[in-house]
Every structure is written in structure tokens, then in C-alpha cells.
Amino acid sequence: MGEIHVHEFMTADGVVDAPTWTFDYGFDPKMGEAIGAATARSSGILLGRTTYEMFEPAWSTRTAEDDPGAPFFNDTTKYVVSGTLTEPTWRNSEIVGPYDPATIRRLKDEADGDLYVSGSITLVHGLLADGLADELHLFVYPVTRGAGPRLFTEDAAPRKLALARSATYDNGVVYLAYRPEA
């Protein structure tokens, strides 16, 4: 049985939209180590349709020489949660249908490792609401956006989180790993 680990780049005010705003900060290699630790335990990638459609052209042609994360994204099975996508366009992809908590629980139960989620905020909102996310890996950038989709919606149920790990990076980004408190 695996766990679901959610990875998000977010602003200090909680916005998690397409993170083009991260480019001004560069990518500290230690951030890659933290992401690599999460992906190393993962036997599958769980993605929503929009993120899948953004990742496929960005990752499918990359090699390990281009980016050390490329083999993970290309070789690992990708489970795509979508009610509209019917055919996978990226190798090692499986369309699991529209969001259904029972389907996600089954994927967790059958996984030999963790399931890694990146972006996919609509999917993440469902995972959080249904108590299916086991750990949040948040990379908080020192910028605010004001408007945009947030990790926790206004109608999200209050919950307590336990800090599992944290780190600060030279580019001003703070890494926070949280687990739901029992």
C-alpha cells in the first residue's frame, strides 16, 4: 500500500497556478534533492488532465542529460484523472476516468510505492477533501499573487497539519513538508 504525496510550488499567499512566477528565483539544486527524495519513493504519478496536458509536451522529449527528473516522468506509470480525456498521448499513461475517491483508494492500495502528484490543483482539492493526501511537499516562494487558485479553498474543512520536514534555500524559497495530524 502506498501513500499519496502532493508537490506544489506556491506563493506566500497560497496561490498554486501555473508557476511561471518561479523563474525569477532560479532553481536551487537542493530543491531538486527534496523533489528527488519524494519521487524516489514513488511507483506512480497521479495527475489531473490539465497538468498531464502541460507536462506531456514539456517532459516527453527530455532525456536524463536534459534534466535528471526526465526518466521519472517518462518511465513511471502516469494515472490520469479525467472525465474528458479518453486516449493517453504520453507513454506509460493510463486514463482512470473522472475523479472518484474509491478509484484513488484502489490505486493507493495496489501501489508498490507512493503516488506522486504535482500541480493538478482540482485533483488535489478532491484528495484533500477526501482525506487521501498523505503528505504535502510545499515549496513556498517569497512572492504574492493576490488572485489565483489556492491550495486550500475557502470552503475547505479546517484541519491540523504536522510538520514532517522543512528547509530554506538560498533563493528565498522555503520547503515545508506536512502530514495530516491524526
MARKE-995592 format. One line per 5 residues: number of its first residue (from 1); for each residue x, y, z of N, C-alpha, C, O. Coordinates in nm, 4 decimals. Layout:
// MARKE-995592
NUM> X:Y:Z:X:Y:Z:X:Y:Z:X:Y:Z | ... .
END
This chain:
// MARKE-995592
1> 0.0843:-0.1180:0.0000:0.0000:0.0000:0.0000:0.0881:0.1233:0.0000:0.1813:0.1346:0.0795 | 0.0580:0.2145:-0.0888:0.1355:0.3376:-0.0992:0.0664:0.4555:-0.0332:-0.0446:0.4454:0.0190 | 0.1353:0.5650:-0.0377:0.0813:0.6916:0.0099:0.0736:0.7872:-0.1079:0.1368:0.7653:-0.2112 | -0.0037:0.8928:-0.0916:-0.0103:0.9980:-0.1927:0.0653:1.1181:-0.1398:0.0331:1.1723:-0.0341 | 0.1670:1.1591:-0.2156:0.2496:1.2748:-0.1806:0.2277:1.3843:-0.2840:0.2545:1.3658:-0.4027 .
6> 0.1787:1.4978:-0.2374:0.1462:1.6106:-0.3239:0.2604:1.7111:-0.3210:0.3066:1.7510:-0.2141 | 0.3055:1.7517:-0.4397:0.4121:1.8515:-0.4538:0.3531:1.9750:-0.5203:0.2922:1.9660:-0.6269 | 0.3715:2.0904:-0.4567:0.3216:2.2154:-0.5144:0.4257:2.3258:-0.4997:0.4922:2.3367:-0.3967 | 0.4391:2.4076:-0.6042:0.5078:2.5355:-0.5946:0.3981:2.6351:-0.5627:0.2954:2.6373:-0.6306 | 0.4178:2.7183:-0.4597:0.3130:2.8121:-0.4231:0.3718:2.9450:-0.3783:0.4880:2.9541:-0.3390 .
11> 0.2888:3.0468:-0.3855:0.3295:3.1792:-0.3409:0.3078:3.1900:-0.1900:0.2431:3.1046:-0.1294 | 0.3619:3.2947:-0.1309:0.3447:3.3158:0.0131:0.1977:3.3332:0.0497:0.1590:3.3048:0.1631 | 0.1151:3.3795:-0.0443:-0.0279:3.3935:-0.0154:-0.1097:3.2732:-0.0636:-0.2323:3.2814:-0.0716 | -0.0429:3.1612:-0.0958:-0.1117:3.0352:-0.1201:-0.1553:3.0064:-0.2623:-0.2246:2.9073:-0.2850 | -0.1178:3.0887:-0.3590:-0.1580:3.0663:-0.4975:-0.0727:2.9544:-0.5582:0.0487:2.9500:-0.5388 .
16> -0.1380:2.8649:-0.6313:-0.0697:2.7495:-0.6905:-0.0972:2.7373:-0.8405:-0.1017:2.6265:-0.8938 | -0.1154:2.8497:-0.9083:-0.1411:2.8427:-1.0527:-0.0135:2.8061:-1.1279:0.0903:2.7842:-1.0655 | -0.0195:2.7991:-1.2600:0.0976:2.7640:-1.3418:0.2159:2.8496:-1.2960:0.2121:2.9721:-1.3072 | 0.3201:2.7856:-1.2450:0.4242:2.8604:-1.1717:0.5303:2.9297:-1.2579:0.6500:2.9142:-1.2336 | 0.4866:3.0055:-1.3578:0.5843:3.0818:-1.4352:0.6515:3.1881:-1.3484:0.7618:3.2327:-1.3801 .
21> 0.5876:3.2285:-1.2414:0.6426:3.3285:-1.1496:0.7629:3.2753:-1.0719:0.8302:3.3527:-1.0039 | 0.7913:3.1466:-1.0800:0.9078:3.0904:-1.0103:1.0385:3.1211:-1.0832:1.1454:3.1161:-1.0225 | 1.0312:3.1527:-1.2120:1.1518:3.1690:-1.2934:1.2453:3.2763:-1.2391:1.3672:3.2632:-1.2508 | 1.1907:3.3817:-1.1801:1.2733:3.4901:-1.1261:1.3640:3.4439:-1.0116:1.4606:3.5126:-0.9782 | 1.3344:3.3297:-0.9520:1.4082:3.2831:-0.8339:1.5105:3.1754:-0.8649:1.5886:3.1375:-0.7776 .
26> 1.5115:3.1265:-0.9855:1.6026:3.0169:-1.0177:1.5606:2.8896:-0.9457:1.4617:2.8871:-0.8725 | 1.6369:2.7860:-0.9678:1.6050:2.6572:-0.9070:1.7272:2.6105:-0.8291:1.8256:2.5653:-0.8876 | 1.7202:2.6215:-0.6986:1.8295:2.5791:-0.6123:1.8445:2.4270:-0.6234:1.7453:2.3552:-0.6106 | 1.9657:2.3766:-0.6468:1.9843:2.2311:-0.6583:1.9324:2.1535:-0.5371:1.8923:2.0379:-0.5506 | 1.9328:2.2149:-0.4205:1.8812:2.1453:-0.3014:1.7306:2.1231:-0.3111:1.6775:2.0292:-0.2519 .
31> 1.6619:2.2094:-0.3857:1.5194:2.1869:-0.4102:1.5019:2.0585:-0.4907:1.4118:1.9791:-0.4636 | 1.5878:2.0388:-0.5887:1.5839:1.9175:-0.6694:1.6068:1.7938:-0.5851:1.5473:1.6891:-0.6105 | 1.6931:1.8051:-0.4843:1.7172:1.6920:-0.3944:1.5911:1.6569:-0.3163:1.5595:1.5392:-0.2987 | 1.5193:1.7583:-0.2696:1.3954:1.7340:-0.1942:1.2897:1.6703:-0.2841:1.2206:1.5772:-0.2426 | 1.2770:1.7199:-0.4066:1.1810:1.6616:-0.5004:1.2247:1.5198:-0.5367:1.1419:1.4292:-0.5457 .
36> 1.3543:1.5012:-0.5573:1.4076:1.3685:-0.5894:1.3802:1.2673:-0.4800:1.3544:1.1503:-0.5083 | 1.3857:1.3113:-0.3553:1.3564:1.2204:-0.2439:1.2107:1.1745:-0.2496:1.1806:1.0582:-0.2226 | 1.1205:1.2665:-0.2847:0.9783:1.2294:-0.2947:0.9545:1.1377:-0.4132:0.8793:1.0408:-0.4023 | 1.0171:1.1666:-0.5259:0.9934:1.0832:-0.6437:1.0609:0.9469:-0.6319:1.0137:0.8497:-0.6908 | 1.1699:0.9383:-0.5571:1.2417:0.8101:-0.5427:1.1543:0.7038:-0.4767:1.1716:0.5849:-0.5032 .
41> 1.0613:0.7448:-0.3918:0.9732:0.6506:-0.3224:0.8476:0.6189:-0.4032:0.7651:0.5374:-0.3621 | 0.8342:0.6837:-0.5176:0.7088:0.6757:-0.5930:0.7148:0.5733:-0.7046:0.8120:0.5652:-0.7796 | 0.6076:0.4949:-0.7135:0.5961:0.3966:-0.8214:0.4955:0.4426:-0.9259:0.4780:0.3766:-1.0283 | 0.4294:0.5548:-0.9011:0.3313:0.6072:-0.9955:0.3161:0.7569:-0.9796:0.3494:0.8146:-0.8761 | 0.2651:0.8179:-1.0849:0.2364:0.9614:-1.0855:0.0870:0.9762:-1.1062:0.0306:0.9177:-1.1987 .
46> 0.0233:1.0531:-1.0216:-0.1199:1.0786:-1.0299:-0.1379:1.2229:-1.0758:-0.0927:1.3159:-1.0090 | -0.2040:1.2413:-1.1897:-0.2174:1.3748:-1.2476:-0.3607:1.4022:-1.2902:-0.4334:1.3116:-1.3308 | -0.3999:1.5282:-1.2803:-0.5239:1.5732:-1.3413:-0.4993:1.5989:-1.4890:-0.3847:1.6072:-1.5333 | -0.6064:1.6112:-1.5643:-0.5946:1.6280:-1.7095:-0.5134:1.7513:-1.7488:-0.4251:1.7414:-1.8340 | -0.5409:1.8654:-1.6895:-0.4732:1.9884:-1.7295:-0.3227:1.9782:-1.7081:-0.2452:2.0147:-1.7966 .
51> -0.2805:1.9293:-1.5921:-0.1375:1.9148:-1.5658:-0.0763:1.8107:-1.6579:0.0344:1.8304:-1.7080 | -0.1459:1.7009:-1.6810:-0.0987:1.5992:-1.7752:-0.0735:1.6621:-1.9124:0.0303:1.6384:-1.9742 | -0.1692:1.7423:-1.9591:-0.1554:1.8042:-2.0914:-0.0454:1.9107:-2.0939:0.0083:1.9404:-2.2006 | -0.0111:1.9682:-1.9794:0.1009:2.0620:-1.9715:0.2337:1.9869:-1.9619:0.3322:2.0272:-2.0236 | 0.2369:1.8784:-1.8851:0.3601:1.8033:-1.8636:0.4033:1.7238:-1.9873:0.5225:1.7152:-2.0167 .
56> 0.3073:1.6659:-2.0594:0.3411:1.5769:-2.1707:0.4345:1.6430:-2.2721:0.5386:1.5847:-2.3026 | 0.4038:1.7607:-2.3259:0.4977:1.8195:-2.4225:0.6274:1.8674:-2.3569:0.7322:1.8708:-2.4213 | 0.6202:1.9039:-2.2302:0.7395:1.9544:-2.1609:0.8374:1.8434:-2.1240:0.9586:1.8637:-2.1311 | 0.7868:1.7258:-2.0847:0.8725:1.6178:-2.0367:0.8973:1.5070:-2.1369:1.0038:1.4454:-2.1331 | 0.8041:1.4789:-2.2265:0.8124:1.3574:-2.3082:0.9349:1.3512:-2.3985:0.9776:1.2418:-2.4354 .
61> 0.9917:1.4634:-2.4345:1.1097:1.4624:-2.5218:1.2398:1.4857:-2.4453:1.3477:1.4818:-2.5045 | 1.2307:1.5096:-2.3152:1.3517:1.5323:-2.2359:1.4195:1.4011:-2.2027:1.3557:1.2968:-2.1882 | 1.5503:1.4098:-2.1912:1.6307:1.2940:-2.1515:1.6974:1.3245:-2.0182:1.6904:1.4371:-1.9690 | 1.7613:1.2253:-1.9607:1.8335:1.2440:-1.8346:1.9432:1.3488:-1.8504:1.9762:1.4184:-1.7544 | 2.0001:1.3610:-1.9707:2.1026:1.4622:-1.9940:2.0426:1.6023:-1.9888:2.1094:1.6971:-1.9476 .
66> 1.9158:1.6157:-2.0307:1.8477:1.7459:-2.0269:1.8072:1.7825:-1.8848:1.8199:1.8973:-1.8423 | 1.7585:1.6829:-1.8128:1.7052:1.7057:-1.6788:1.7059:1.5726:-1.6046:1.6528:1.4742:-1.6562 | 1.7650:1.5664:-1.4845:1.7702:1.4386:-1.4124:1.6320:1.3843:-1.3749:1.6200:1.2665:-1.3415 | 1.5287:1.4670:-1.3798:1.3937:1.4203:-1.3486:1.3229:1.3555:-1.4663:1.2173:1.2945:-1.4492 | 1.3799:1.3680:-1.5858:1.3129:1.3167:-1.7058:1.2820:1.1672:-1.7004:1.1705:1.1283:-1.7349 .
71> 1.3757:1.0814:-1.6585:1.3407:0.9377:-1.6539:1.2211:0.9095:-1.5627:1.1372:0.8256:-1.5954 | 1.2128:0.9776:-1.4505:1.0984:0.9553:-1.3614:0.9682:0.9892:-1.4326:0.8749:0.9089:-1.4329 | 0.9611:1.1073:-1.4927:0.8363:1.1497:-1.5560:0.8033:1.0681:-1.6806:0.6856:1.0494:-1.7113 | 0.9014:1.0200:-1.7516:0.8751:0.9455:-1.8742:0.8559:0.7957:-1.8523:0.7757:0.7332:-1.9216 | 0.9277:0.7381:-1.7579:0.9263:0.5930:-1.7400:0.8256:0.5445:-1.6366:0.7868:0.4277:-1.6387 .
76> 0.7831:0.6308:-1.5475:0.6908:0.5935:-1.4411:0.5475:0.5945:-1.4941:0.5119:0.6794:-1.5758 | 0.4663:0.5015:-1.4481:0.3260:0.4986:-1.4893:0.2556:0.6238:-1.4398:0.2646:0.6608:-1.3228 | 0.1854:0.6878:-1.5321:0.1088:0.8072:-1.5011:-0.0395:0.7700:-1.5013:-0.0910:0.7195:-1.6010 | -0.1075:0.7949:-1.3902:-0.2514:0.7715:-1.3786:-0.3191:0.9064:-1.3938:-0.2981:0.9966:-1.3127 | -0.4006:0.9203:-1.4978:-0.4606:1.0486:-1.5305:-0.6079:1.0476:-1.4917:-0.6862:0.9656:-1.5395 .
81> -0.6432:1.1406:-1.4041:-0.7811:1.1543:-1.3589:-0.8485:1.2549:-1.4515:-0.8174:1.3740:-1.4489 | -0.9415:1.2053:-1.5337:-1.0088:1.2927:-1.6295:-1.1403:1.2307:-1.6732:-1.1489:1.1105:-1.6983 | -1.2409:1.3136:-1.6817:-1.3690:1.2703:-1.7350:-1.3819:1.2996:-1.8833:-1.4805:1.2605:-1.9457 | -1.2828:1.3686:-1.9414:-1.2908:1.4042:-2.0828:-1.1827:1.3400:-2.1682:-1.2052:1.3147:-2.2866 | -1.0676:1.3136:-2.1119:-0.9581:1.2527:-2.1871:-0.9856:1.1032:-2.2011:-1.0139:1.0363:-2.1017 .
86> -0.9779:1.0504:-2.3219:-1.0085:0.9090:-2.3417:-0.8879:0.8272:-2.3855:-0.8827:0.7071:-2.3588 | -0.7913:0.8889:-2.4517:-0.6735:0.8179:-2.5007:-0.5472:0.8841:-2.4470:-0.5325:1.0059:-2.4574 | -0.4562:0.8064:-2.3902:-0.3297:0.8659:-2.3452:-0.2439:0.9082:-2.4642:-0.2453:0.8441:-2.5692 | -0.1700:1.0161:-2.4461:-0.0831:1.0679:-2.5521:0.0637:1.0581:-2.5138:0.1508:1.0964:-2.5920 | 0.0916:1.0082:-2.3968:0.2281:1.0019:-2.3445:0.2505:0.8593:-2.2968:0.1649:0.8022:-2.2292 .
91> 0.3630:0.8023:-2.3309:0.3876:0.6620:-2.2966:0.3747:0.6381:-2.1458:0.3939:0.7295:-2.0656 | 0.3429:0.5176:-2.1098:0.3254:0.4760:-1.9699:0.2149:0.5550:-1.9000:0.2267:0.5878:-1.7820 | 0.1087:0.5852:-1.9722:-0.0039:0.6594:-1.9146:-0.1303:0.5752:-1.9181:-0.1536:0.4982:-2.0113 | -0.2107:0.5918:-1.8149:-0.3379:0.5208:-1.8045:-0.4443:0.6214:-1.7625:-0.4278:0.6908:-1.6622 | -0.5522:0.6296:-1.8376:-0.6640:0.7177:-1.8031:-0.7521:0.6409:-1.7048:-0.8000:0.5323:-1.7374 .
96> -0.7744:0.6957:-1.5843:-0.8526:0.6234:-1.4831:-0.9965:0.6722:-1.4745:-1.0750:0.6187:-1.3961 | -1.0326:0.7735:-1.5542:-1.1686:0.8251:-1.5536:-1.1824:0.9461:-1.4633:-1.0835:0.9967:-1.4103 | -1.3062:0.9926:-1.4458:-1.3278:1.1108:-1.3619:-1.2910:1.0837:-1.2163:-1.2800:0.9687:-1.1737 | -1.2725:1.1913:-1.1413:-1.2342:1.1780:-1.0005:-1.3364:1.0934:-0.9261:-1.4566:1.1197:-0.9306 | -1.2863:0.9919:-0.8581:-1.3680:0.9035:-0.7772:-1.2813:0.8582:-0.6590:-1.1811:0.7900:-0.6804 .
101> -1.3168:0.8939:-0.5361:-1.2346:0.8572:-0.4211:-1.2070:0.7071:-0.4120:-1.0980:0.6676:-0.3704 | -1.3037:0.6225:-0.4501:-1.2840:0.4781:-0.4422:-1.1754:0.4329:-0.5408:-1.0960:0.3443:-0.5090 | -1.1718:0.4923:-0.6580:-1.0683:0.4592:-0.7566:-0.9307:0.5004:-0.7044:-0.8335:0.4264:-0.7199 | -0.9227:0.6171:-0.6432:-0.7951:0.6657:-0.5893:-0.7505:0.5753:-0.4740:-0.6325:0.5415:-0.4649 | -0.8416:0.5363:-0.3874:-0.8068:0.4435:-0.2776:-0.7538:0.3112:-0.3331:-0.6576:0.2553:-0.2803 .
106> -0.8166:0.2618:-0.4392:-0.7718:0.1373:-0.5022:-0.6298:0.1531:-0.5563:-0.5466:0.0640:-0.5391 | -0.6017:0.2659:-0.6216:-0.4661:0.2903:-0.6727:-0.3651:0.2924:-0.5583:-0.2565:0.2357:-0.5701 | -0.4005:0.3576:-0.4478:-0.3125:0.3602:-0.3301:-0.2887:0.2199:-0.2767:-0.1755:0.1825:-0.2461 | -0.3962:0.1423:-0.2657:-0.3866:0.0067:-0.2105:-0.3006:-0.0842:-0.2977:-0.2299:-0.1711:-0.2467 | -0.3068:-0.0641:-0.4289:-0.2343:-0.1503:-0.5212:-0.0919:-0.1037:-0.5486:-0.0132:-0.1779:-0.6074 .
111> -0.0579:0.0167:-0.5073:0.0746:0.0722:-0.5389:0.1850:0.0030:-0.4592:0.1698:-0.0256:-0.3404 | 0.2961:-0.0230:-0.5274:0.4146:-0.0800:-0.4624:0.4976:0.0278:-0.3945:0.5866:-0.0029:-0.3151 | 0.4697:0.1515:-0.4246:0.5371:0.2665:-0.3642:0.4353:0.3777:-0.3519:0.3146:0.3542:-0.3572 | 0.4848:0.4983:-0.3354:0.3946:0.6126:-0.3234:0.3456:0.6578:-0.4602:0.4016:0.6214:-0.5636 | 0.2410:0.7371:-0.4581:0.1916:0.8035:-0.5775:0.2263:0.9517:-0.5637:0.1947:1.0148:-0.4628 .
116> 0.2903:1.0053:-0.6644:0.3390:1.1434:-0.6650:0.2423:1.2299:-0.7439:0.2055:1.1959:-0.8564 | 0.2012:1.3412:-0.6855:0.1123:1.4359:-0.7515:0.1855:1.5684:-0.7609:0.2427:1.6154:-0.6625 | 0.1841:1.6287:-0.8785:0.2416:1.7610:-0.8972:0.1373:1.8473:-0.9657:0.0698:1.8027:-1.0585 | 0.1241:1.9727:-0.9192:0.0217:2.0585:-0.9786:-0.1150:1.9978:-0.9550:-0.1493:1.9621:-0.8423 | -0.1939:1.9860:-1.0624:-0.3226:1.9136:-1.0587:-0.4124:1.9629:-0.9456:-0.4658:1.8825:-0.8693 .
121> -0.4293:2.0945:-0.9344:-0.4960:2.1515:-0.8171:-0.6404:2.1053:-0.8014:-0.6860:2.0882:-0.6884 | -0.7136:2.0848:-0.9093:-0.8510:2.0353:-0.8950:-0.8496:1.8960:-0.8334:-0.9280:1.8671:-0.7430 | -0.7615:1.8106:-0.8815:-0.7440:1.6771:-0.8243:-0.7019:1.6872:-0.6782:-0.7558:1.6161:-0.5934 | -0.6067:1.7742:-0.6483:-0.5563:1.7896:-0.5112:-0.6682:1.8355:-0.4182:-0.6765:1.7891:-0.3045 | -0.7537:1.9255:-0.4645:-0.8666:1.9673:-0.3805:-0.9522:1.8470:-0.3419:-0.9950:1.8358:-0.2270 .
126> -0.9775:1.7573:-0.4365:-1.0537:1.6358:-0.4069:-0.9805:1.5448:-0.3103:-1.0403:1.4921:-0.2164 | -0.8498:1.5260:-0.3331:-0.7700:1.4407:-0.2435:-0.7715:1.4942:-0.1012:-0.7847:1.4178:-0.0056 | -0.7580:1.6257:-0.0872:-0.7589:1.6860:0.0470:-0.8964:1.6725:0.1117:-0.9065:1.6376:0.2293 | -1.0013:1.6996:0.0362:-1.1373:1.6915:0.0909:-1.1713:1.5496:0.1356:-1.2432:1.5302:0.2337 | -1.1192:1.4507:0.0630:-1.1498:1.3109:0.0941:-1.0456:1.2439:0.1827:-1.0510:1.1227:0.2036 .
131> -0.9509:1.3215:0.2351:-0.8500:1.2667:0.3256:-0.7557:1.1675:0.2604:-0.7055:1.0772:0.3274 | -0.7304:1.1822:0.1308:-0.6473:1.0866:0.0585:-0.5018:1.1312:0.0423:-0.4169:1.0500:0.0055 | -0.4719:1.2569:0.0686:-0.3334:1.3058:0.0583:-0.2614:1.2761:0.1898:-0.3058:1.3178:0.2968 | -0.1503:1.2040:0.1805:-0.0763:1.1638:0.2997:0.0352:1.2606:0.3365:0.0755:1.2668:0.4526 | 0.0853:1.3359:0.2398:0.1904:1.4322:0.2696:0.1869:1.5428:0.1645:0.1668:1.5175:0.0457 .
136> 0.2068:1.6660:0.2113:0.2151:1.7827:0.1236:0.3595:1.8299:0.1207:0.4197:1.8524:0.2257 | 0.4149:1.8449:0.0020:0.5500:1.8972:-0.0167:0.5333:2.0347:-0.0804:0.5098:2.0455:-0.2008 | 0.5455:2.1390:0.0000:0.5175:2.2745:-0.0458:0.6465:2.3539:-0.0583:0.7243:2.3628:0.0367 | 0.6687:2.4111:-0.1748:0.7825:2.4990:-0.1983:0.7239:2.6395:-0.2072:0.6646:2.6772:-0.3083 | 0.7414:2.7163:-0.0998:0.6777:2.8472:-0.0865:0.7751:2.9552:-0.1327:0.8836:2.9708:-0.0768 .
141> 0.7346:3.0293:-0.2354:0.8172:3.1343:-0.2943:0.7867:3.2688:-0.2295:0.6720:3.2949:-0.1932 | 0.8865:3.3537:-0.2144:0.8683:3.4818:-0.1468:0.8054:3.5867:-0.2390:0.8661:3.6894:-0.2692 | 0.6853:3.5590:-0.2819:0.6122:3.6483:-0.3702:0.4636:3.6271:-0.3432:0.4220:3.5186:-0.3026 | 0.3844:3.7309:-0.3661:0.2395:3.7165:-0.3559:0.1795:3.7411:-0.4941:0.2365:3.8135:-0.5756 | 0.0652:3.6806:-0.5191:-0.0028:3.6969:-0.6475:-0.1378:3.7651:-0.6305:-0.1933:3.8183:-0.7267 .
146> -0.1906:3.7637:-0.5090:-0.3210:3.8249:-0.4876:-0.4334:3.7322:-0.5290:-0.5040:3.6783:-0.4438 | -0.4506:3.7131:-0.6582:-0.5591:3.6289:-0.7086:-0.5026:3.5023:-0.7716:-0.3887:3.4987:-0.8182 | -0.5843:3.4007:-0.7714:-0.5458:3.2755:-0.8357:-0.5918:3.1572:-0.7539:-0.6345:3.1731:-0.6395 | -0.5833:3.0385:-0.8116:-0.6246:2.9182:-0.7384:-0.5329:2.8938:-0.6192:-0.4114:2.9112:-0.6274 | -0.5938:2.8533:-0.5090:-0.5192:2.8312:-0.3868:-0.5213:2.6834:-0.3483:-0.6110:2.6084:-0.3866 .
151> -0.4204:2.6444:-0.2718:-0.4134:2.5056:-0.2272:-0.5357:2.4696:-0.1438:-0.5965:2.3645:-0.1639 | -0.5713:2.5565:-0.0511:-0.6895:2.5329:0.0319:-0.7959:2.6342:-0.0075:-0.7746:2.7551:0.0010 | -0.9101:2.5835:-0.0506:-1.0195:2.6706:-0.0923:-1.0888:2.7292:0.0302:-1.0712:2.6809:0.1420 | -1.1676:2.8336:0.0076:-1.2392:2.8970:0.1184:-1.3339:2.8013:0.1890:-1.3568:2.8148:0.3092 | -1.3893:2.7050:0.1163:-1.4846:2.6123:0.1770:-1.4195:2.4824:0.2260:-1.4895:2.3892:0.2655 .
156> -1.2855:2.4760:0.2236:-1.2169:2.3559:0.2728:-1.2376:2.3424:0.4233:-1.2367:2.4414:0.4966 | -1.2559:2.2206:0.4674:-1.2734:2.1948:0.6105:-1.1438:2.2291:0.6850:-1.0348:2.2018:0.6347 | -1.1547:2.2880:0.8031:-1.0343:2.3152:0.8816:-0.9643:2.1838:0.9165:-1.0288:2.0816:0.9398 | -0.8332:2.1886:0.9193:-0.7566:2.0683:0.9556:-0.6245:2.1102:1.0143:-0.5742:2.2194:0.9877 | -0.5687:2.0212:1.0954:-0.4361:2.0440:1.1526:-0.3349:1.9614:1.0744:-0.3620:1.8493:1.0313 .
161> -0.2174:2.0209:1.0578:-0.1095:1.9542:0.9873:0.0112:1.9445:1.0793:0.0343:2.0324:1.1623 | 0.0878:1.8374:1.0640:0.2099:1.8181:1.1425:0.3299:1.8373:1.0496:0.3365:1.7772:0.9423 | 0.4232:1.9204:1.0912:0.5427:1.9445:1.0115:0.6311:1.8202:1.0137:0.6707:1.7732:1.1203 | 0.6620:1.7670:0.8945:0.7467:1.6479:0.8831:0.8915:1.6864:0.8537:0.9843:1.6250:0.9063 | 0.9106:1.7879:0.7698:1.0441:1.8362:0.7324:1.0321:1.9810:0.6872:0.9245:2.0276:0.6498 .
166> 1.1447:2.0506:0.6916:1.1481:2.1856:0.6357:1.2913:2.2193:0.5972:1.3870:2.1601:0.6471 | 1.3032:2.3160:0.5070:1.4346:2.3634:0.4648:1.4176:2.5019:0.4052:1.3099:2.5371:0.3570 | 1.5227:2.5788:0.4086:1.5245:2.7075:0.3396:1.6367:2.7033:0.2367:1.7380:2.6361:0.2560 | 1.6172:2.7749:0.1287:1.7132:2.7732:0.0196:1.7661:2.9139:-0.0057:1.7033:3.0132:0.0310 | 1.8818:2.9201:-0.0684:1.9480:3.0483:-0.0945:1.8652:3.1403:-0.1834:1.8859:3.2617:-0.1806 .
171> 1.7725:3.0870:-0.2619:1.6899:3.1702:-0.3490:1.5671:3.2279:-0.2773:1.4838:3.2933:-0.3399 | 1.5560:3.2038:-0.1468:1.4446:3.2574:-0.0685:1.3257:3.1649:-0.0560:1.2304:3.1970:0.0150 | 1.3285:3.0516:-0.1224:1.2188:2.9550:-0.1163:1.2286:2.8754:0.0133:1.3376:2.8413:0.0591 | 1.1129:2.8468:0.0709:1.1046:2.7652:0.1916:1.0306:2.6366:0.1557:0.9251:2.6400:0.0924 | 1.0872:2.5234:0.1970:1.0251:2.3927:0.1743:0.9601:2.3483:0.3042:1.0236:2.3458:0.4096 .
176> 0.8333:2.3134:0.2950:0.7576:2.2651:0.4092:0.6900:2.1342:0.3716:0.6126:2.1299:0.2760 | 0.7177:2.0293:0.4444:0.6505:1.9008:0.4238:0.5590:1.8774:0.5421:0.6038:1.8736:0.6567 | 0.4313:1.8619:0.5142:0.3296:1.8424:0.6179:0.2578:1.7107:0.5989:0.2363:1.6656:0.4864 | 0.2211:1.6496:0.7096:0.1347:1.5323:0.7119:0.0081:1.5706:0.7888:0.0148:1.6508:0.8819 | -0.1064:1.5146:0.7514:-0.2282:1.5427:0.8283:-0.2104:1.4928:0.9716:-0.1590:1.3834:0.9945 .
181> -0.2531:1.5736:1.0662:-0.2486:1.5303:1.2057:-0.3623:1.4333:1.2301:-0.4738:1.4536:1.1821 | -0.3342:1.3286:1.3042:-0.4370:1.2267:1.3301:-0.5447:1.2763:1.4223:-0.6381:1.2023:1.4536 .
END
